[in-house]
Amino acid sequence: MAIDPDEFDIPVQDYDFSKATQTTSLIDQMAQAGGFTATKLATARDILLDMKQQSEAVDGDLSKVTNWLSFPACLCATGTRSFFVEAVKTKMFNVLSTTCGTLDHDIARSYKDYYHGAFELDDIELGEHSLMRLGNVIVPNSSYGEIIEAVVMPALEEIYQDRLKETGKTGADAWLGFGSIHLVWELGKRIGTPNSLIYWAWKNQIPVCIPGITDGSIGAQLFMLRQRHRDFHIDTLADEQVMSDLTWDVETSNALMIGGGISKHHVIWWNQYRGGLDSAVYITTAPEHDGSLSGARLREAISWGKMRPEAPNMCVEGDASVLLPLLGSDIFNR
């Protein structure tokens, strides 16, 4: 591609902090100031605003505009959880893909507190005091495993008994069509609190797909329920059916993806069947030289047919616990 020197005609501007009185004005200035990731963040904000406007224009109709949101569980152990809660509460995003730990942290923190710690703490000593470290967050076992066991198992028992009554079936047939999406709704209805993700997912009937549903504390609870009721199971292919239905005929499909792994891949995988995403923002801290999905930039998805070549997209390198609050402060206040 030939370079035209005359095309570089937009000057880099210094910040005027006296005018950066709100997040919106700060990010607006990032677009003019440049400086590497700042420009990317401003562009990402604009793409996300367009996603929001598209969804609002059709009143969140999933058959017309699907806004995907994928993320790992670790962020739900921090205050950044509220970004995802607000995203579902306002219906800006109407289908989620995440990991089992999101359920763990969302439920646990609805009933017990996590605490501030430090990366440098002695992990051996922490373990001796039944304190678990997630980065610089301290998770007491009493706020995690113990509370999940106390709250979730009774709810699962209720779900089991109600499912048999509602379907009128017995054995494995009763659980056909009951995937992680339906499990999240049932848990949200029974034990969700107004500050939790599962509560608003149930309230707004927004699908939350957890492909690796067994990979966490909730997965262990499901396994233990299976010991009581051998016919119980989660129909993981029912989740795939929901995602397939969402992507095949939808008019517009967009995505905000944080981190990689199974959550991100489920979004881009299903969107390849409709020719790729129409727009996307990706936030990651991973390098791409190791070939990992976490490090793969959105342009790589184009070669797989998972992103349309003309689709507006931006990869922002950085810590999502910093970037998402900045984006949320702007986007959710419009």
N, C-alpha and C positions, 0 to 999 in steps of 0.2 A: 504494500500500500504506500503510495507516494505521499510525502509530507509537504504541505503547503505552509511555509513559514508565516504567511499572513493570517492563518487561521488562529494563531495564538494571540488573541487581542483582548482577552479579559484580564485585567490587572488583579493581582493579589492585594487584598485590602486588610489593613489592621483592624483589630477589634475596637469597638467603642463601648467599653464596659458600662458607661453611664446609660447606655440605651439597652443593655442586655439585662433588663429587669425581670424578664420571665424566660422560662425555658424555650418558648417559641422564638422569641427574639434572639436568644443565644444561638439556637440551631440555625436560624436564618443567617446570622453573621458567619457561622461556620462555613456555609456555602460560599461566601465571599472571601473569607480569610484563607481558605485552603489549609494546607498543612496536613497532608497525608490522610489520616483516618477521619479528621473533621469533615472533609469534603464528602467522604463516603457516608458518614452518619447523616448528613443533611440530605443526601440523595435517597438514602434508605427511608428517612422520615417521609419524604415526598411520595415514594412508592407506597408506603403503608397508608398514608392519608388517602391515596387514590383507591386502595383496597377498601378502606372504610366507607368511602363515598359510594363505591359500586354496590356494596352490601346494603347500605342504607337506602339506596335508590330502589331496591327491590324488596325492602323490608325484611332482609335476612333470608329470603327464599332460597333454600339449598338447591333447588332445581335450576336456578338461574345463575347464582354466584356462590361459589364455595371458597371460603377463605380458610385455609389450613393453618394450623399452628402446631409445630412439633418442638419438643424440648426434653431435656433430661431431668431426672428427679432431684438432683442436688440443689437446684435453685429453689425448690419448694421447702428446703430446710432453712432458707433465708427469707428476709422480708420481700424479696423479689417475687415470692409466691403471689402477692397481691396483683402483680401485672397480669398473670394468667387468670386470676379470679375476675378482675375487671374486664378482661378480654371476653370472657364467657358471659359475665353479667350484662354487659352492654351489647352482646351478640356481634361484636366486630368480627370475631372468628367463630365459625359455626361447625367446625370439626377439628378435633385435637388428636394428636398421636404422641404418646409419651411412654414412660416406663413404669414398672410396678412400684418403684420407690416413691413415685409421685403420690400414689394412694397412701403409702405408709406415712410420709411426712404430712400430707394434707390432713389425714385423720388424726394423727398423733398431736399435731400442733393445734388442732381444734379443741383439744381437751387438756393438754399440758404444754408447758413452755420449753423451748430450747434456749440455750444461753450463749453469750459471747465468750470466746476463748482466744487461742492464738495458735498459729501454725507451729510454733517452736515448743509447745508443751511436751512433756515427757509422756509418750504413749503407754509405756509400761506402767507408770504410776497412775495414769488415768484409768487404765484397765482394772487396776487393783481397787479403784473406787467406783466401779461400774459406770464409768463415764466414757462415752465414745466420742471420738473426734471426727468431724466432717469438715476438713479444711480448718478454718478458725471458728467453727461453730461446735459447741459442746452439747451432746445429746445424752442426757442421763437415761439409763435403761428404764427407769421408772416413767420417763416421758416417751418411750418408744415401744420396746417389746411388751412391757407389762401393760401399758394402757391399750395397745392394739389388741392384745389377747382379751382384755376385759371388755372392750367395746365391740370388737368386730365379730367374735364367735357367736354371741347371742343374736346379732343381726343376721349372720349367715344361716343360723338355724331357722330363723323366721322366714328368710328368703326361700329356704329349702321347702318348708312346709307349705308356704303360700303358692309356690310354683306347682306343686303337686295338685293343690286344690284348683288353681286357675286353669291348668291344662287338662285335668281329668285323666292324665296319663301316669303310667308308672315306669320305673326303670329308666334307661338312657333316653327313651323317647321323650320324656318330659323335659329334657334339657336341650333338645334340638332347637337351634335358633337363639340360645341363651349364651351370648358371648361376653367379653369384657365390657363392651359398651353398655349392655343391659345390667351387668353387675354394678358398674359405676352408678347408674341411675338408681338402682335398688338401694345401694349403700347411701347415696345422697339423700334419698327420701327418708331413710330410717335414722341415720346418725350424722348426716351433714349439718353443719352450722352455717349461719349467714356469712361467715368470713372464710368459708371453705370453697374449694373448687368443685367438689363433688355435689355440693348443695345446688350451685347455680347450673351445673351441667344437667342435673335432674329437673330443676325448675324450668329451664329453657329448652329441655330435651335436645341438648347438644351432644352429639356422639363424641365420646372420649375412648379412643381405641388404645388398648395396651397389649401389643402383640406378645410381649414377654411377660404375661400376667403371673407366671409362677416365680419370677426372679425377684423375690422380695419377701418382706414380712407378711404381706397379705397373701402371697402365694403359699407361704407356710400354713396360714390359716385355712386356705382352701384345701390343702393336702390333709390337714387334720380333720376337716369336715368330711372328707372322702373316707377317712377311717371309720367314721360313724355311719355314713350312708354311702355304701359302695356304688350306688347308681348315680351319684352326683358327678357332674363334670361341667367344664366350661367349653362351649362350642367355639373354638377359635376361628373356625372357618366361617362362622356367622358374622364375625367382624369383617372378614375379607369380603363377604357378600355386600355388607353395608358400604364399604369403601368402593367396591366395584360399581355399585349402583350410583354412588355419588359422582363418580368420574366419567362414566361412559357418555352421559347425555347432557351434562351441565354446560351452560353457555360460556361461563368464565370461571377459571380456577386459578387462585393465587395462593401464595404461601409465605409465612414467616417461619423460618427454621433456625433453631438455636442448637448448636452442637450436632453431632452426627449419630452414628449407630442406627439401631433398629427403628427409632422414632422417625428420623429423617428419611430413611430409606423407604418406609412405608408410604410416605407422601409422594416422593418422586417416582416410586415404582408404579403406583396405580395411575399416576398422571401421564405416564408414557402411553397408556392405551387410548388417550384422547389427543395424542400429538404433543403433549408436554404442557407445563405450567404456562399461564399467560403473564405472570409476573411473580417475582420472588425476592425476598431479602434473607440473607444468611449471615448469622453471627457465629464466629468460631475463634478459638485461640490456637487451633492446630495448624501446623505447616502442611503443605501439600506434597512435599518431596518423598514422603513415605508411602504414598499411594492409598492412604486411608480414606474412608468416606468422610470422616470428620474434617480432614484437610482438603477434600475435593472442593474446588470452587464451582460456582454455578455454571460456568462456561463448559466444564467437563460434562455436565448433565445434558448439554445440547447434543453432544455426540451420541448419547444413548437414547435420544428422543424424549427425554424427561423434562426438557425445557425448550420452549419454542425459540428458534434462532432470533426472532425479533422481539422477544419478551423483555420488558424492562426488568433489570435485576441488579442487585448490589450485594457484594460480600463485604461485611464489616469485620475486620480483625480486632478482637478485644474482649474484655470480660463482660459477659452479659449482665452480671450483677451491677455493673456501672451503666452500661448502655441502655438496658431495658427501662430502668427508672427515668432516664432522660427522655427516652421516646414516649413512655407512658405519660409523663408529665405534660408533654405537648399534645399528643394525639387524643388522650381521653378527656382533655379539657376544652375541646372544640365543639 
